[in-house]
Amino acid sequence: MLYLIGLGLGDAADITVKGLRAVRRCSRVYLEAYTSILSVGKEALEEYYGMELILADRDMVEQGADEILRDAAVTDVGFLVVGDPFGATTHSDLVLRAVHAGIPYRVIHNASIMNAVGCCGLQLYNFGETVSVVFWTETWRPESFYDKICKNRKAGLHTLCLLDIKMKEQTIENMMRGKKIYEPPRFLSVRQAADQLMRIIQRRRDQGEEPGLTEDTVCVGVARIGADDQVIRTATLRQLTSCDLGAPLHSLIVTGQLHPLEVDM
């Protein structure tokens, strides 16, 4: 059996009782280590679960899935995911591979940013399409997330913006040379995401467009949701460009039409 087990959002103790029992039944347990992070490291999880964990980076999950599924038809194998197992499309692919290989699987759900974001006071059914905001580079500055935010706002809906995570990334130079040298992890902050949105707004305005949101649009910045030191800040988009929410992970919510109860919250 392949077990896909959600770990929640905070620390080692956020795993469900059902999830912990499954972990302790497994002969091998993988910790997915690139779509999100907890506030504690691998060692703290191993101590709490009483199991050795195998780190599974993007290459292993997307290109070496056969190793993860090895012998899963005859023994229990665990795959741990921060948040909920289906919070990333990669994990759906792993399930499909298991099905095609005739391997039974079971999903043990947990809280994820997709539902825990309700703690900011906005009602979940008032959210539209979720978007990803990526790190810009000098030569690559996509704006598709802005257009989706505007589409949501036109319908009166809020937008949850998931902010980019760079884990085990290589420079172009090291990739070309075939060197397995990786850059330090990077996490896009609310301040950076707000700045990118401000730049898009100004560029669209310079092109004669009427912006779908402005510098004064009410937004909510959240950090480390689920942890004891979680932070929630409500401010205009312009104000968030100078707001330091501390350590990762961050998310940004661009509001749509606010219900009176949401305003009170």
C-alpha positions in Angstrom: 0.0 0.0 0.0 1.1 3.5 -0.8 0.1 6.0 1.8 0.0 9.7 1.0 -0.1 11.5 4.3 -0.7 15.1 4.9 1.4 16.7 7.7 -0.5 19.9 8.2 1.1 23.3 8.4 2.8 23.9 11.7 5.2 21.3 13.2 5.6 17.6 13.8 2.6 17.4 16.1 0.2 18.5 13.3 0.0 15.0 11.7 -3.3 13.3 12.4 -3.6 10.3 14.6 -4.6 8.2 11.6 -1.6 9.6 9.7 0.9 8.8 12.5 -0.4 5.2 12.8 0.1 4.8 9.0 3.6 6.2 9.2 4.6 3.7 11.9 3.3 0.8 9.8 5.4 1.7 6.9 8.7 0.0 6.0 9.9 3.1 4.1 8.8 6.7 4.5 9.6 9.6 2.1 9.4 13.2 3.0 8.5 15.4 0.0 10.8 18.4 0.4 10.2 20.9 -2.4 6.6 22.1 -2.6 6.4 23.4 1.0 8.1 23.4 4.4 7.2 23.0 8.0 8.6 25.2 10.9 10.7 22.2 12.0 13.3 20.1 10.2 13.5 16.5 9.2 15.2 15.5 12.4 12.4 16.8 14.6 9.9 14.8 12.5 12.0 11.6 12.8 12.1 12.0 16.5 8.4 12.5 16.8 7.4 9.8 14.4 10.0 7.3 15.6 10.9 6.6 12.0 13.8 7.4 9.7 12.7 9.6 6.8 14.0 9.7 3.2 14.1 13.2 1.7 12.4 13.2 -1.7 13.4 16.2 -3.8 11.8 17.2 -7.1 14.0 15.0 -9.2 13.2 11.9 -7.2 9.4 12.5 -7.2 9.1 13.6 -10.8 11.8 11.4 -12.4 12.5 8.6 -9.9 8.9 7.7 -8.8 9.6 4.1 -9.6 12.0 4.0 -6.6 9.3 5.5 -4.3 6.8 2.8 -5.5 9.3 0.0 -5.3 7.7 -3.0 -3.5 4.7 -0.9 -2.5 2.4 -3.7 -3.8 3.7 -6.0 -1.0 4.7 -3.6 1.8 3.6 -0.3 3.1 5.4 2.8 1.8 4.7 6.3 3.1 4.9 9.6 1.3 4.7 12.6 3.5 3.5 16.0 2.2 3.4 19.3 4.1 -0.2 20.5 4.1 -2.5 18.1 2.2 -1.3 15.4 -0.2 -3.3 16.9 -3.1 -2.0 20.5 -2.7 0.4 20.0 -5.7 -0.2 18.4 -9.0 3.0 16.3 -8.7 1.3 14.2 -6.1 -1.6 13.4 -8.4 0.9 12.1 -10.8 2.4 9.8 -8.2 -1.1 8.4 -7.5 -1.7 7.8 -11.2 1.6 5.9 -11.5 0.6 3.7 -8.5 -2.8 2.9 -10.1 -1.1 2.0 -13.5 1.3 -0.3 -11.6 -1.6 -2.0 -9.8 -0.5 -0.6 -6.4 -3.3 0.2 -3.9 -3.1 3.6 -2.3 -4.7 5.5 0.5 -4.8 9.3 1.2 -4.8 10.7 4.7 -5.8 14.4 4.5 -4.7 17.3 6.6 -5.0 21.1 6.8 -3.5 23.1 3.9 -3.1 26.8 3.1 -6.1 26.3 0.8 -8.5 26.0 3.8 -6.4 27.4 6.7 -6.3 30.8 5.0 -9.8 31.3 6.3 -8.1 32.3 9.6 -7.6 35.8 8.1 -11.3 36.5 8.3 -12.2 36.1 4.6 -14.9 33.5 3.8 -13.6 30.5 1.8 -16.6 30.4 -0.6 -15.7 34.0 -1.7 -12.4 32.9 -3.1 -11.9 32.5 -6.9 -9.1 30.8 -8.8 -5.8 30.4 -6.8 -2.7 31.7 -8.5 1.0 31.3 -8.1 3.4 34.3 -8.0 6.9 33.4 -9.2 10.2 35.0 -8.6 11.0 37.4 -11.4 14.4 37.5 -13.2 16.0 40.1 -15.4 14.7 38.2 -18.5 11.5 36.5 -17.3 8.7 38.5 -15.8 5.4 36.7 -16.3 2.2 38.6 -15.6 -0.5 35.9 -16.0 -1.2 35.8 -12.3 -2.2 39.5 -12.5 -4.8 38.8 -15.2 -6.3 36.0 -13.1 -6.5 38.2 -10.0 -8.3 40.8 -12.1 -10.8 38.2 -13.4 -11.5 37.1 -9.8 -12.0 40.7 -8.7 -14.4 41.4 -11.6 -16.5 38.6 -10.2 -16.2 40.0 -6.7 -14.0 37.2 -5.6 -10.8 37.1 -3.5 -7.6 35.6 -4.8 -5.2 33.4 -2.8 -1.7 34.0 -4.2 0.8 31.1 -3.4 4.3 32.5 -3.4 7.3 30.9 -5.1 9.6 28.5 -3.4 13.0 27.7 -4.8 14.5 24.5 -3.4 17.6 22.8 -4.7 17.8 25.1 -7.7 20.9 25.2 -10.0 22.4 28.2 -11.8 22.4 28.0 -15.6 26.2 27.8 -15.5 26.2 24.8 -13.2 23.5 23.1 -15.2 25.4 23.6 -18.5 28.6 22.2 -16.8 26.7 19.3 -15.3 27.7 20.2 -11.8 25.4 19.1 -9.0 25.8 22.4 -7.2 22.7 23.9 -5.7 21.7 27.4 -4.7 20.4 28.1 -1.1 16.7 27.9 -0.7 14.7 31.0 -1.5 11.2 31.9 -0.6 9.2 34.8 -2.2 7.9 37.2 0.5 4.7 39.1 0.6 6.7 42.3 0.3 8.3 41.1 -2.9 5.0 39.8 -4.4 3.3 43.1 -3.6 6.1 45.0 -5.3 5.8 42.8 -8.5 2.1 43.5 -8.6 2.7 47.2 -8.2 5.1 47.2 -11.1 2.5 45.3 -13.3 -0.2 47.9 -12.4 2.1 50.7 -13.4 3.1 49.1 -16.6 -0.5 48.4 -17.6 -1.5 51.9 -16.7 1.3 53.3 -18.9 -0.1 51.2 -21.7 -3.5 52.9 -21.3 -5.2 50.0 -19.5 -7.6 50.6 -16.6 -6.1 48.4 -13.8 -8.2 45.6 -12.4 -6.7 46.5 -9.0 -4.8 49.5 -7.7 -2.1 50.4 -5.2 -4.9 51.0 -2.7 -6.7 47.7 -3.1 -7.1 46.0 0.3 -4.9 42.9 0.6 -3.9 40.5 3.4 -0.4 39.2 3.9 0.0 36.0 6.0 3.1 34.2 7.2 3.7 30.8 8.8 0.0 29.9 9.0 -0.6 27.1 11.4 2.6 27.8 13.5 2.5 29.4 16.9 4.1 32.6 15.5 1.7 33.0 12.5 1.3 36.5 11.3 -1.7 38.2 9.6 -1.5 41.7 8.2 -4.3 43.6 6.5 -3.1 46.6 4.4 -3.3 48.2 1.0 -1.1 46.7 -1.7 1.2 49.7 -1.5 1.6 49.4 2.3 2.5 45.7 2.0 5.5 46.5 -0.2 7.2 47.8 3.0 5.8 45.2 5.4 8.2 42.6 6.8 6.3 39.5 7.9 9.4 37.6 8.9 10.4 34.0 8.1 8.7 31.9 5.4 6.3 30.7 4.2 4.2 33.6 3.1 1.0 33.9 1.1 -0.9 37.0 -0.2 -4.6 37.5 -0.6 -6.0 40.2 -2.9 -9.5 40.9 -1.8 -12.6 41.2 -4.1 -15.9 42.4 -2.8 -15.9 42.4 1.0 -18.9 41.0 2.9 -19.7 43.1 6.1 -18.7 40.1 8.3 -15.4 39.9 6.5 -14.8 43.6 7.2 -15.6 43.1 10.9 -13.2 40.2 11.1 
